Amino acid sequence: MKGYLGIDVGSVSTNIVFLDEGGIIRESIYLRTQGRPIATVQKGLGKLKDRLPSNIKVRGAGATGSGRNLAGIVVGADAVKNEITAHAVAASILVPGVQTILEIGGQDSKIIVLRNGVVSDFAMNTVCAAGTGSFLDQQAARLNIAIEKFGEIALQSEAVVRIAGRCAVFAESDMVHKQQMGCSLPDILAGLCEALVRNYLNNVGKGKDILAPVVFQGGVAANAGMVRAFEKALGLSVLVPPYFDVMGAVGAALLAREAVARKGPSSFKGFGVSEACFKTGSFECAGCANLCEVVEIAEDGKVIARWGDRCGKWLNSVHREEKIS
């Protein structure tokens, strides 16, 4: 089997998928990043290797997410792209004709507007994390319910209560107040979903022309209460595609396929990366008044990348070493 690898390293989760040459998703891995992106990528690659046939050949690898540059260096990615591009590419392939993408992840949320298959507008949350996966996880833990049951319970609501959703602090305090008033748990959870959708549309989606088909992706799309709240607020059907939680990784794999078609053989280092020893560190460059903090990463004792310097002195030093060796 031959195919392409996609890696999406986020603040909360790291997702890895393998697509065959026909673009069919053969395997997907979803892991919690837990503040250790390199170790999590290595763990994910190890799991993926065990699930795939022994004669597998990776023809290309792509990386996206907030940790895309780090992941790209670790695995030898052929394409390193931002989340907007990756999510748009994946949605366009899995839901042909999509015009609006609602994406809510662990600590950020975004809206992507497509017209004729091209991104025409987008926005991301800039201040408040209310409505993201980590906030919903926190509220589920506070209420002593499994996050997987959150949406199911919200759908049982018979009289939705209004929750203030301007920010995470106000939303939580208002939930406590409604509990103390005697409102039922399903009504409170349904009210929270509607509040978070209002917050999303008034901030992230403000001024955006939301047209069908509308696709909802990211980990929060698993919450049926949020899906219903979006449909109620928009007056439109909201589609949750297969593999909604790993769409960024799917997009990265598709972008890797395009990159390899343009440039030739892949730079992917192989699944042996999962056994390599990576070490990161930083130092302050005293070469000028900027005092840049330079970050470097070493693989099995050899420095393979540096970044953070404004002048390129340390970045270029790695490139020179590569040419010499």
C-alpha positions as CSV (number, residue, x, y, z in Angstrom):
1,M,0.0,0.0,0.0
2,K,1.2,3.5,-0.9
3,G,-0.2,6.7,0.5
4,Y,0.2,10.0,2.3
5,L,0.6,11.0,5.9
6,G,-1.1,14.1,7.5
7,I,-0.2,15.4,10.9
8,D,-2.1,18.1,12.8
9,V,-0.5,19.2,16.1
10,G,-2.7,21.4,18.2
11,S,-2.6,22.7,21.7
12,V,-5.0,20.0,23.0
13,S,-4.9,17.2,20.5
14,T,-2.5,15.7,17.9
15,N,-4.1,14.0,14.9
16,I,-2.4,11.7,12.4
17,V,-4.1,10.2,9.3
18,F,-2.9,7.9,6.4
19,L,-4.6,8.4,3.0
20,D,-4.1,5.9,0.2
21,E,-3.3,7.0,-3.3
22,G,-7.0,7.3,-4.1
23,G,-7.5,9.8,-1.2
24,I,-9.3,7.2,1.0
25,I,-8.6,7.5,4.8
26,R,-7.2,4.1,5.8
27,E,-6.2,4.9,9.4
28,S,-6.5,7.8,11.8
29,I,-5.0,8.5,15.2
30,Y,-6.3,11.0,17.8
31,L,-4.1,11.7,20.8
32,R,-4.0,14.3,23.6
33,T,-0.9,16.5,23.1
34,Q,-0.5,17.1,26.9
35,G,2.1,19.8,26.3
36,R,4.6,17.4,24.6
37,P,4.1,17.8,20.9
38,I,7.3,15.9,19.8
39,A,6.7,12.9,22.1
40,T,3.0,12.8,21.0
41,V,3.9,12.8,17.3
42,Q,6.4,10.0,17.9
43,K,3.8,8.0,19.8
44,G,1.2,8.6,17.1
45,L,3.6,7.4,14.4
46,G,4.4,4.3,16.4
47,K,0.7,3.5,16.7
48,L,0.1,4.1,13.0
49,K,3.0,1.9,12.0
50,D,1.5,-1.0,14.0
51,R,-1.9,-0.5,12.4
52,L,-0.7,-0.4,8.8
53,P,0.6,-3.3,6.6
54,S,4.3,-4.0,6.9
55,N,4.9,-3.2,3.2
56,I,3.5,0.4,3.5
57,K,5.2,3.1,1.6
58,V,4.7,6.8,2.5
59,R,4.9,8.9,-0.6
60,G,4.6,12.2,1.2
61,A,3.9,13.8,4.6
62,G,2.3,17.1,5.5
63,A,2.0,19.0,8.8
64,T,-0.5,21.7,10.1
65,G,-1.7,23.1,13.4
66,S,-0.1,25.4,15.9
67,G,2.9,22.9,16.2
68,R,3.2,22.4,12.4
69,N,6.7,23.8,12.1
70,L,8.0,21.5,14.9
71,A,6.2,18.5,13.5
72,G,7.4,19.2,10.0
73,I,11.1,19.3,11.2
74,V,10.7,16.1,13.2
75,V,9.1,13.9,10.5
76,G,10.6,15.6,7.4
77,A,7.3,17.0,6.0
78,D,6.9,17.9,2.3
79,A,4.1,20.4,3.0
80,V,3.8,22.7,6.1
81,K,0.6,24.7,5.9
82,N,-1.6,26.7,8.2
83,E,-4.9,25.4,9.6
84,I,-7.1,27.5,7.3
85,T,-5.7,26.0,4.2
86,A,-5.7,22.4,5.6
87,H,-9.3,22.5,6.8
88,A,-10.5,24.2,3.6
89,V,-8.8,21.6,1.4
90,A,-10.1,18.6,3.4
91,A,-13.7,20.0,3.5
92,S,-13.7,20.7,-0.2
93,I,-12.8,17.1,-1.0
94,L,-15.1,15.4,1.6
95,V,-18.1,17.7,1.1
96,P,-18.0,19.0,-2.5
97,G,-19.5,22.5,-2.9
98,V,-19.1,23.5,0.7
99,Q,-19.4,27.2,1.2
100,T,-19.0,27.7,4.9
101,I,-16.8,25.8,7.4
102,L,-17.4,26.2,11.2
103,E,-14.4,24.8,13.0
104,I,-14.0,24.6,16.8
105,G,-11.0,22.9,18.3
106,G,-9.4,22.6,21.7
107,Q,-8.4,26.2,22.3
108,D,-9.4,28.1,19.2
109,S,-12.3,28.5,16.8
110,K,-12.4,29.7,13.2
111,I,-14.8,30.3,10.3
112,I,-13.8,29.7,6.7
113,V,-15.9,31.1,3.8
114,L,-15.4,29.4,0.4
115,R,-16.8,30.5,-2.9
116,N,-16.3,28.3,-6.0
117,G,-13.8,26.1,-4.1
118,V,-11.6,29.0,-3.1
119,V,-11.2,30.6,0.4
120,S,-12.6,34.1,0.1
121,D,-12.7,35.0,3.8
122,F,-11.9,33.7,7.3
123,A,-11.6,34.7,10.9
124,M,-10.3,33.2,14.2
125,N,-11.1,33.9,17.8
126,T,-8.7,36.4,19.2
127,V,-9.6,37.0,22.8
128,C,-12.0,34.6,24.5
129,A,-11.8,30.8,24.5
130,A,-15.5,30.3,25.5
131,G,-17.0,27.5,23.4
132,T,-13.8,25.8,22.6
133,G,-13.1,22.1,23.5
134,S,-11.1,22.9,26.6
135,F,-13.8,25.1,28.0
136,L,-16.5,22.4,27.4
137,D,-14.2,19.8,29.0
138,Q,-13.8,22.0,32.0
139,Q,-17.6,22.4,32.4
140,A,-18.3,18.7,31.9
141,A,-15.7,17.9,34.7
142,R,-17.3,20.5,37.0
143,L,-20.7,19.0,36.5
144,N,-19.3,15.5,36.9
145,I,-20.5,14.3,33.5
146,A,-18.5,12.6,30.7
147,I,-17.8,15.0,27.8
148,E,-19.0,12.3,25.4
149,K,-22.5,12.6,27.1
150,F,-22.6,16.4,27.0
151,G,-24.5,16.7,23.7
152,E,-26.8,13.8,24.4
153,I,-27.9,15.3,27.7
154,A,-28.4,18.8,26.1
155,L,-30.8,17.2,23.5
156,Q,-33.1,16.1,26.3
157,S,-33.9,19.8,27.2
158,E,-37.5,20.8,27.3
159,A,-37.1,24.4,28.3
160,V,-33.8,25.9,27.3
161,V,-32.5,28.5,29.8
162,R,-30.6,31.6,28.6
163,I,-27.0,31.6,29.7
164,A,-24.7,34.6,29.4
165,G,-22.0,33.5,26.9
166,R,-19.9,36.7,26.3
167,C,-16.9,35.0,27.9
168,A,-15.9,31.8,29.8
169,V,-16.1,33.5,33.2
170,F,-19.6,34.9,32.7
171,A,-20.8,31.7,31.2
172,E,-19.6,29.6,34.2
173,S,-21.0,32.0,36.8
174,D,-24.3,32.1,35.0
175,M,-24.5,28.3,34.9
176,V,-23.9,28.2,38.6
177,H,-26.6,30.7,39.2
178,K,-29.1,28.8,37.1
179,Q,-28.3,25.6,39.0
180,Q,-29.0,27.3,42.2
181,M,-32.3,28.5,40.9
182,G,-33.3,24.9,40.3
183,C,-33.0,24.6,36.5
184,S,-32.5,21.1,35.2
185,L,-29.1,19.9,33.9
186,P,-30.3,19.3,30.3
187,D,-31.8,22.8,30.1
188,I,-28.6,24.4,31.4
189,L,-26.4,22.4,29.0
190,A,-28.7,23.3,26.0
191,G,-28.6,26.9,27.2
192,L,-24.8,26.8,27.3
193,C,-24.6,25.4,23.8
194,E,-26.9,28.2,22.5
195,A,-24.8,30.8,24.4
196,L,-21.6,29.6,22.9
197,V,-23.0,29.6,19.4
198,R,-24.2,33.2,19.9
199,N,-20.7,34.1,21.1
200,Y,-19.1,32.4,18.1
201,L,-21.5,34.0,15.5
202,N,-21.2,37.5,17.1
203,N,-17.4,37.4,17.3
204,V,-15.8,34.9,14.9
205,G,-18.6,34.9,12.4
206,K,-19.4,38.6,12.6
207,G,-20.0,40.2,9.2
208,K,-19.5,36.8,7.4
209,D,-22.0,35.7,4.8
210,I,-22.9,32.2,6.0
211,L,-24.3,30.1,3.1
212,A,-25.1,26.4,2.8
213,P,-23.7,23.9,2.6
214,V,-22.4,24.5,6.1
215,V,-19.8,22.0,7.5
216,F,-19.0,21.8,11.2
217,Q,-15.6,20.2,12.0
218,G,-13.1,20.0,14.9
219,G,-13.5,18.1,18.1
220,V,-16.5,20.1,19.3
221,A,-18.5,18.9,16.3
222,A,-19.0,15.6,18.3
223,N,-21.3,17.6,20.6
224,A,-24.8,17.1,19.2
225,G,-26.0,19.9,21.4
226,M,-23.7,22.4,19.6
227,V,-24.8,21.1,16.2
228,R,-28.5,21.6,17.1
229,A,-27.7,25.1,18.5
230,F,-25.9,26.1,15.3
231,E,-28.8,24.8,13.1
232,K,-31.3,26.8,15.3
233,A,-29.3,30.0,15.1
234,L,-28.5,29.8,11.4
235,G,-31.8,28.3,10.2
236,L,-29.7,26.0,8.1
237,S,-28.8,22.3,8.1
238,V,-25.3,21.8,9.5
239,L,-23.3,18.8,8.2
240,V,-20.8,17.0,10.3
241,P,-18.5,15.1,7.9
242,P,-16.8,11.7,8.6
243,Y,-13.5,12.2,10.4
244,F,-14.7,15.6,11.5
245,D,-12.2,15.6,14.4
246,V,-9.1,15.0,12.2
247,M,-9.9,17.2,9.2
248,G,-6.8,19.3,9.6
249,A,-4.6,16.1,9.3
250,V,-6.6,15.0,6.2
251,G,-6.0,18.4,4.6
252,A,-2.3,18.2,5.5
253,A,-2.1,14.7,3.7
254,L,-3.8,16.1,0.6
255,L,-1.5,19.0,0.5
256,A,1.5,16.7,0.8
257,R,0.2,14.8,-2.2
258,E,0.2,18.0,-4.2
259,A,3.6,19.0,-3.0
260,V,5.2,15.7,-3.9
261,A,3.6,15.8,-7.3
262,R,5.3,19.2,-7.9
263,K,8.7,18.6,-6.4
264,G,9.4,14.9,-6.6
265,P,10.5,12.4,-4.0
266,S,9.3,12.8,-0.4
267,S,11.5,14.2,2.4
268,F,9.7,11.9,5.0
269,K,12.2,10.4,7.3
270,G,10.3,7.2,7.9
271,F,8.5,5.6,10.9
272,G,11.9,5.2,12.6
273,V,11.4,8.8,13.8
274,S,9.2,7.3,16.5
275,E,12.4,5.7,18.1
276,A,14.7,8.7,17.6
277,C,15.9,10.9,20.5
278,F,14.9,14.5,20.1
279,K,16.0,17.3,22.5
280,T,14.9,20.9,22.4
281,G,16.6,23.9,24.1
282,S,17.0,27.6,23.8
283,F,19.7,30.3,24.3
284,E,20.0,34.1,24.1
285,C,22.1,35.4,21.2
286,A,24.3,38.3,22.3
287,G,25.4,39.1,18.7
288,C,23.4,42.4,18.8
289,A,21.1,44.6,20.8
290,N,18.0,42.5,19.9
291,L,19.1,39.7,22.2
292,C,17.0,37.1,20.3
293,E,15.9,33.9,22.0
294,V,17.0,31.2,19.7
295,V,15.3,27.8,19.9
296,E,17.0,24.7,18.6
297,I,16.1,21.0,18.2
298,A,18.6,18.2,18.0
299,E,18.0,14.6,16.7
300,D,20.2,11.9,18.2
301,G,22.7,14.6,19.3
302,K,22.8,16.6,16.0
303,V,21.2,20.0,15.7
304,I,18.7,19.8,12.8
305,A,16.9,23.2,13.1
306,R,17.1,26.6,14.8
307,W,14.6,29.5,14.7
308,G,13.8,32.7,16.6
309,D,16.6,34.9,15.3
310,R,15.6,38.0,13.4
311,C,18.7,38.1,11.2
312,G,18.8,34.5,10.2
313,K,22.3,34.0,11.6
314,W,21.5,30.8,13.5
315,L,18.9,29.5,11.0
316,N,21.4,29.8,8.2
317,S,24.1,28.1,10.2
318,V,22.1,24.9,10.2
319,H,21.6,25.2,6.4
320,R,25.4,25.7,5.9
321,E,26.1,22.6,8.1
322,E,23.7,20.5,5.9
323,K,25.5,21.6,2.7
324,I,28.9,20.8,4.2
325,S,27.8,17.3,5.4
